[in-house]
Amino acid sequence: MRQALLSLWGLRMKEPVKYVRDFAYNAMLQVGIPESLADYLNGRGPQTVGAKHYLEKKRQIITHYPKYMAYLEELRAKIEQA
């Protein structure tokens, strides 16, 4: 199903979508996004009570997500240069 949706959007994937999700999760952790927030952005359930009930996710996303976007922009530039 996911592969079909990606195909409709004009995207071709060599790897299954789950690997893209794993890559995104690991990249978020690599650039310093807290694990509980990376879990949330990846659609995973919260692992702790604090993450489930007390985390100010929207504020933290606004603070941390630009780090991940900058990483993706750098990666894209490297790929385009190759």
matplotlib code that plots the C-alpha trace (Angstrom):
import matplotlib.pyplot as plt

x = [0.0, 2.7, 4.7, 1.7, 1.1, 4.7, 4.4, 1.3, 3.3, 6.1, 8.5, 10.5, 11.9, 14.7, 14.3, 11.1, 9.4, 10.2, 13.9, 13.2, 11.4, 14.3, 16.7, 14.6, 14.5, 18.2, 19.0, 16.8, 18.7, 22.0, 21.2, 20.2, 16.4, 15.3, 14.3, 10.8, 10.2, 11.8, 9.4, 6.5, 7.5, 8.0, 4.5, 5.7, 3.9, 5.5, 7.8, 7.5, 4.7, 6.5, 6.6, 3.0, 1.5, 3.8, 5.9, 5.2, 5.5, 4.6, 7.0, 9.8, 9.1, 9.3, 12.7, 14.3, 12.8, 14.9, 18.0, 16.7, 15.7, 19.2, 20.6, 18.4, 19.4, 23.1, 22.5, 20.6, 23.4, 26.0, 23.9, 23.4, 27.2, 28.0]
y = [0.0, 2.5, 1.7, 2.3, 5.7, 6.7, 5.6, 7.8, 10.8, 10.1, 8.7, 5.6, 3.8, 1.3, 0.5, -0.4, 2.5, 1.1, 1.8, 5.4, 5.7, 4.1, 6.5, 9.5, 8.4, 7.8, 11.1, 13.0, 11.5, 12.2, 16.0, 16.2, 15.8, 14.2, 10.6, 11.1, 13.8, 11.7, 8.9, 11.3, 12.6, 9.1, 8.0, 5.9, 5.8, 7.5, 5.3, 7.1, 8.6, 12.0, 11.8, 10.8, 13.4, 16.3, 16.8, 20.1, 18.6, 21.5, 23.9, 21.3, 20.5, 24.2, 24.3, 21.1, 20.3, 22.9, 20.9, 17.9, 20.0, 21.5, 18.0, 16.9, 20.0, 19.2, 15.6, 16.6, 19.0, 16.2, 13.9, 16.5, 17.2, 13.5]
z = [0.0, 1.0, -2.1, -4.2, -2.6, -3.1, -6.7, -7.2, -5.8, -8.4, -5.8, -6.4, -3.4, -3.6, 0.1, 2.0, 3.7, 7.2, 6.4, 5.6, 8.9, 10.7, 8.9, 9.9, 13.5, 13.7, 12.0, 14.4, 17.3, 15.6, 15.4, 19.0, 19.0, 22.3, 21.9, 23.2, 20.6, 17.8, 18.8, 18.5, 15.1, 13.9, 15.0, 17.9, 21.2, 24.2, 26.3, 29.6, 31.7, 31.4, 27.7, 27.5, 29.8, 30.5, 27.3, 25.6, 22.2, 20.0, 21.7, 21.5, 17.9, 17.0, 18.8, 17.6, 14.1, 12.3, 13.3, 11.4, 8.4, 8.2, 8.3, 5.4, 3.4, 3.9, 2.9, -0.2, -1.2, -0.8, -2.9, -5.7, -5.8, -6.3]

ax = plt.figure().add_subplot(projection="3d")
ax.plot(x, y, z, "-o")
ax.set_aspect("equal")
plt.show()
